Amino acid sequence: MFNKVFRKPTDRPPRPSWVKWLLFVFIFYVVLQAAWRPSEPSERTQLQVVLDNAGEELKNQKTIDFSSYKNRLFPEYNAATKVKDIKAGTGPVAMCGQEVAVKYKAYKPNNTQIDDKTTKDKPLTFQIGARTAMPVLEEGVPGMQVGGTRSMTVPLSMSYGLKQYQRTELVSGEDIRFELELLSVKPVLGADVLKPYRIVDVQNGYGNPVICGKTIRVNLIIWDVSGKELYSTVKSVDAAKTPEAKTMAEAAPPVPAGISFTPGRGEVFYGLEQGVIGMHSKGVRTLIVPPALQKTLTGKPPAIDFPFPQNQTVLVDVEYLP
């Protein structure tokens, strides 16, 4: 499946795949602020139908579908965690790696409030992904907008069951309900930064989703808008120094060496850091990353030096390795 979905560096089709065409459609839309449609023959092919539908989806898609973002992290079939948005916020959205300030209240199963020191006058501040707050907070805040409130019912293992937060008055096996209010986020990413950013699922994976603060390993190929490969973690056949070695390399499956990083720690550029959230093992995504998101959230150099062209949008193929 890896060979079928994730492009190898040596794959050089005579024309870009539908994903690259999708990128071209999107760039024309942003630049011209108008719909772009190629001329259609009398009989439309299946590829043309896909292109048209994808183009329409991009034009109508908001920067990031945070409802889908929440559902990816807390799917309805996950009986251990129940999440419900009580009030939609109107401010900036909390994203992996940002510093947030939250107010929360916690309740026992009988609706008795648990005494906790966090108040609105003294909010809890933490960086999403740094693992300095309870998991219920780190995992529950992403996707919320400032001013919004969210209810989360979680097992003790995500809150007061952990050693550093343990409460002796709570019974093992009880679920605790938290009511979160997002007060602020920083740095704030403006609409002009996020508008050109897109996440396209190419292949769904399986298992638990990627969450902020969890170390993962991915295969990565970065392309410019012309289809030129800029960076790859997949072993290239071109590296073979003899004809015999090249033949063997062509016949062998790609080597999933990949790179490892922890979303939220600023180890890679932010478009990748944010783009992997919610992925499942062996899932594949294509990210359309504008120049503003080709750096870390803090502006510090990433642990890996990616060769980005100056002031150009890039296309990133990423596969989450098991």
C-alpha positions as CSV (number, residue, x, y, z in Angstrom):
1,M,0.0,0.0,0.0
2,F,3.0,2.3,0.7
3,N,4.2,2.0,-2.9
4,K,0.7,2.7,-4.2
5,V,-0.1,5.8,-2.2
6,F,3.1,7.5,-1.1
7,R,5.2,8.7,-4.0
8,K,8.8,7.5,-4.2
9,P,11.5,10.0,-5.0
10,T,12.3,8.3,-8.3
11,D,8.7,8.4,-9.5
12,R,8.6,10.9,-12.3
13,P,5.3,10.8,-14.0
14,P,5.0,12.8,-17.2
15,R,2.6,15.2,-15.5
16,P,1.9,15.9,-11.9
17,S,-0.5,13.6,-9.9
18,W,-4.0,14.8,-9.1
19,V,-2.7,16.2,-5.8
20,K,-0.3,18.5,-7.5
21,W,-3.0,19.6,-9.9
22,L,-5.1,20.3,-6.8
23,L,-2.3,22.5,-5.5
24,F,-2.2,24.4,-8.8
25,V,-5.9,24.9,-8.7
26,F,-5.7,26.3,-5.2
27,I,-2.8,28.6,-5.9
28,F,-4.6,30.1,-8.9
29,Y,-7.7,30.6,-6.7
30,V,-5.7,32.4,-4.0
31,V,-3.9,34.6,-6.5
32,L,-6.8,35.5,-8.7
33,Q,-9.6,35.2,-6.1
34,A,-11.7,33.5,-8.7
35,A,-12.7,30.0,-9.7
36,W,-10.4,28.3,-12.1
37,R,-11.8,25.6,-14.4
38,P,-10.0,23.9,-17.3
39,S,-11.9,23.5,-20.5
40,E,-13.8,20.2,-20.5
41,P,-14.1,17.8,-23.4
42,S,-17.5,16.4,-24.5
43,E,-16.9,13.3,-22.3
44,R,-15.5,14.0,-18.9
45,T,-13.0,11.5,-17.5
46,Q,-13.1,10.2,-14.0
47,L,-9.9,12.3,-13.3
48,Q,-11.6,15.5,-14.4
49,V,-14.5,14.8,-12.1
50,V,-12.1,14.3,-9.2
51,L,-10.3,17.5,-10.1
52,D,-13.5,19.5,-10.3
53,N,-14.8,18.2,-7.0
54,A,-11.4,18.8,-5.3
55,G,-11.2,22.3,-6.6
56,E,-14.7,23.1,-5.3
57,E,-13.9,21.5,-2.0
58,L,-10.8,23.7,-1.6
59,K,-12.7,26.9,-2.5
60,N,-15.4,26.2,0.0
61,Q,-13.2,24.7,2.7
62,K,-12.4,26.9,5.8
63,T,-8.7,27.2,6.9
64,I,-9.0,24.2,9.1
65,D,-12.1,22.2,10.0
66,F,-11.8,22.3,13.7
67,S,-15.0,20.3,14.2
68,S,-13.3,17.5,12.2
69,Y,-10.1,18.2,14.2
70,K,-12.0,17.5,17.5
71,N,-13.7,14.4,16.1
72,R,-10.4,12.9,15.0
73,L,-8.9,13.2,18.4
74,F,-12.0,12.2,20.2
75,P,-14.1,9.9,17.9
76,E,-17.6,9.0,19.0
77,Y,-16.7,5.3,19.3
78,N,-14.1,6.2,22.0
79,A,-16.3,5.4,25.1
80,A,-13.5,6.4,27.5
81,T,-13.7,10.1,26.6
82,K,-16.8,12.1,26.0
83,V,-16.4,15.6,24.6
84,K,-19.1,18.3,24.0
85,D,-18.7,21.9,23.1
86,I,-21.0,24.0,25.3
87,K,-20.2,27.4,23.8
88,A,-18.4,28.3,20.6
89,G,-15.7,30.9,21.0
90,T,-15.2,33.8,18.7
91,G,-11.4,34.4,19.2
92,P,-8.3,32.7,17.9
93,V,-8.1,28.9,17.9
94,A,-5.8,26.9,20.2
95,M,-3.3,24.9,18.2
96,C,-0.5,22.5,19.0
97,G,2.6,24.2,20.4
98,Q,0.8,27.4,21.5
99,E,0.8,28.8,25.0
100,V,-2.7,28.9,26.4
101,A,-4.5,30.2,29.5
102,V,-7.5,28.2,30.7
103,K,-10.0,28.2,33.5
104,Y,-11.6,24.9,34.4
105,K,-13.8,23.2,37.0
106,A,-13.9,19.5,37.8
107,Y,-16.9,17.4,39.0
108,K,-17.3,14.0,40.5
109,P,-19.9,11.6,39.0
110,N,-22.5,12.9,41.5
111,N,-21.9,16.5,40.2
112,T,-20.1,17.5,43.3
113,Q,-17.4,20.0,42.4
114,I,-13.8,19.0,43.1
115,D,-11.9,21.7,45.0
116,D,-9.2,23.0,42.7
117,K,-7.0,26.1,42.9
118,T,-7.4,27.2,39.3
119,T,-9.7,30.2,38.9
120,K,-10.5,32.8,36.3
121,D,-8.5,35.3,38.3
122,K,-5.5,33.0,38.3
123,P,-5.8,30.9,35.2
124,L,-3.6,27.9,34.4
125,T,-1.1,28.7,31.7
126,F,0.8,26.0,29.8
127,Q,2.2,25.1,26.3
128,I,0.2,22.5,24.4
129,G,2.5,19.6,23.9
130,A,5.0,20.4,26.7
131,R,3.3,17.8,29.0
132,T,3.2,20.2,32.0
133,A,-0.5,20.0,32.5
134,M,-3.0,17.2,33.0
135,P,-3.6,15.2,29.9
136,V,-7.3,16.1,29.9
137,L,-6.3,19.8,29.5
138,E,-3.4,19.2,27.0
139,E,-5.6,17.0,24.8
140,G,-8.9,18.8,25.3
141,V,-7.9,22.4,24.5
142,P,-6.7,22.1,20.9
143,G,-9.4,23.2,18.5
144,M,-11.2,25.4,21.0
145,Q,-11.6,29.1,20.2
146,V,-10.9,31.8,22.8
147,G,-14.1,32.5,24.7
148,G,-15.4,29.0,24.1
149,T,-16.2,26.3,26.7
150,R,-16.0,22.6,26.4
151,S,-17.2,19.7,28.6
152,M,-15.0,16.6,28.9
153,T,-15.7,13.4,30.8
154,V,-12.6,11.4,31.2
155,P,-11.2,8.5,33.3
156,L,-9.0,9.2,36.3
157,S,-6.0,8.2,34.2
158,M,-6.3,11.4,32.3
159,S,-6.6,13.6,35.3
160,Y,-6.5,13.1,39.1
161,G,-5.4,9.4,38.8
162,L,-1.9,10.5,37.8
163,K,0.7,10.6,40.7
164,Q,1.4,14.3,40.5
165,Y,-2.3,15.2,40.5
166,Q,-3.7,12.4,42.7
167,R,-6.6,13.1,45.0
168,T,-7.2,10.7,47.8
169,E,-11.0,11.4,48.0
170,L,-11.7,10.1,44.5
171,V,-12.6,6.5,43.9
172,S,-10.7,4.4,41.4
173,G,-12.6,3.8,38.3
174,E,-14.7,7.0,38.5
175,D,-15.0,9.3,35.5
176,I,-14.4,13.0,36.1
177,R,-16.2,15.8,34.2
178,F,-14.2,18.9,33.3
179,E,-15.6,22.2,32.1
180,L,-12.9,24.1,30.3
181,E,-12.9,27.7,29.2
182,L,-10.2,29.0,26.9
183,L,-9.1,32.5,27.9
184,S,-6.2,33.2,25.6
185,V,-3.6,31.8,23.2
186,K,-0.2,33.1,22.0
187,P,1.3,33.6,19.6
188,V,-1.9,34.3,17.6
189,L,-1.8,33.0,14.0
190,G,-3.8,35.4,11.9
191,A,-6.2,34.5,9.1
192,D,-3.7,35.8,6.5
193,V,-1.2,33.1,7.7
194,L,-3.7,30.2,7.9
195,K,-5.8,30.9,4.9
196,P,-3.5,29.3,2.3
197,Y,-2.8,26.3,4.5
198,R,-4.6,23.0,3.6
199,I,-4.6,19.4,4.8
200,V,-5.7,16.7,2.4
201,D,-6.2,13.1,3.6
202,V,-4.9,10.7,0.9
203,Q,-5.2,7.5,2.9
204,N,-6.7,6.8,6.3
205,G,-4.7,4.8,8.8
206,Y,-5.6,2.9,11.9
207,G,-5.1,2.9,15.6
208,N,-4.9,5.9,18.0
209,P,-4.5,9.3,16.5
210,V,-1.5,11.6,16.8
211,I,-1.8,14.0,19.6
212,C,0.2,17.1,20.5
213,G,3.2,16.1,22.7
214,K,3.4,12.5,21.3
215,T,6.7,11.5,19.6
216,I,6.1,10.1,16.1
217,R,8.0,8.9,13.1
218,V,7.0,9.9,9.6
219,N,8.2,9.5,6.0
220,L,8.3,12.8,4.3
221,I,8.7,14.1,0.7
222,I,8.6,17.9,0.0
223,W,7.9,19.2,-3.5
224,D,7.9,22.7,-5.0
225,V,4.9,23.8,-7.1
226,S,6.6,22.6,-10.3
227,G,6.8,19.1,-9.0
228,K,10.5,19.1,-8.2
229,E,11.5,17.1,-5.2
230,L,13.2,19.2,-2.5
231,Y,13.6,16.8,0.4
232,S,12.9,13.1,1.0
233,T,13.3,10.6,3.8
234,V,12.7,7.7,1.4
235,K,15.8,6.0,0.0
236,S,16.5,7.1,-3.6
237,V,17.4,4.8,-6.4
238,D,19.6,7.5,-7.8
239,A,22.0,7.0,-4.8
240,A,23.0,3.6,-6.2
241,K,26.5,3.8,-7.7
242,T,26.5,0.8,-10.0
243,P,24.0,-0.5,-12.5
244,E,23.6,-3.7,-10.5
245,A,23.0,-1.8,-7.3
246,K,20.5,0.5,-9.1
247,T,18.6,-2.6,-10.4
248,M,18.4,-4.1,-6.9
249,A,17.3,-0.8,-5.5
250,E,14.6,-0.4,-8.0
251,A,13.3,-3.9,-7.2
252,A,13.5,-3.4,-3.4
253,P,10.6,-1.8,-1.4
254,P,11.3,1.7,-0.1
255,V,13.2,1.9,3.2
256,P,10.9,3.6,5.7
257,A,13.7,5.4,7.6
258,G,11.7,8.5,8.3
259,I,12.3,11.2,10.8
260,S,11.1,11.4,14.4
261,F,9.8,14.5,16.2
262,T,7.3,15.6,18.9
263,P,4.5,17.9,17.7
264,G,4.4,20.9,20.0
265,R,8.1,21.1,20.7
266,G,9.2,23.2,17.7
267,E,11.4,20.5,16.3
268,V,10.1,20.8,12.7
269,F,8.4,23.5,10.7
270,Y,4.9,24.4,12.0
271,G,3.0,23.4,8.9
272,L,4.2,19.8,9.4
273,E,3.9,19.9,13.2
274,Q,0.2,21.0,13.0
275,G,-0.5,18.8,9.9
276,V,0.1,15.5,11.5
277,I,-2.3,16.0,14.4
278,G,-5.1,13.4,14.2
279,M,-3.3,11.1,11.7
280,H,-3.5,7.4,12.3
281,S,-0.7,4.8,11.7
282,K,0.0,4.2,8.0
283,G,-2.2,7.2,7.1
284,V,-1.0,9.5,4.3
285,R,-1.6,13.2,4.0
286,T,-0.7,16.0,1.6
287,L,-0.1,19.4,3.2
288,I,-0.1,22.6,1.2
289,V,2.2,24.8,3.3
290,P,2.6,28.6,2.7
291,P,5.9,30.3,3.5
292,A,4.7,31.6,6.9
293,L,4.3,28.1,8.2
294,Q,7.6,26.8,6.9
295,K,9.3,27.8,10.2
296,T,8.8,27.0,13.8
297,L,6.1,28.7,15.9
298,T,8.7,30.4,18.0
299,G,10.9,31.4,15.0
300,K,13.8,29.4,16.3
301,P,15.7,27.1,13.8
302,P,14.1,23.6,13.6
303,A,16.2,20.6,14.5
304,I,16.1,19.5,10.8
305,D,17.1,22.0,8.1
306,F,14.5,21.7,5.3
307,P,15.5,23.3,2.0
308,F,12.5,25.5,1.3
309,P,12.5,27.8,-1.7
310,Q,12.2,31.5,-0.8
311,N,8.7,32.8,-0.5
312,Q,7.1,29.8,-2.2
313,T,4.3,27.5,-1.2
314,V,5.4,23.8,-1.0
315,L,3.5,20.5,-1.1
316,V,4.4,18.0,1.6
317,D,3.6,14.3,1.4
318,V,3.7,12.7,4.9
319,E,3.1,9.1,6.0
320,Y,2.7,8.3,9.7
321,L,4.9,5.2,10.3
322,P,3.9,2.6,12.8
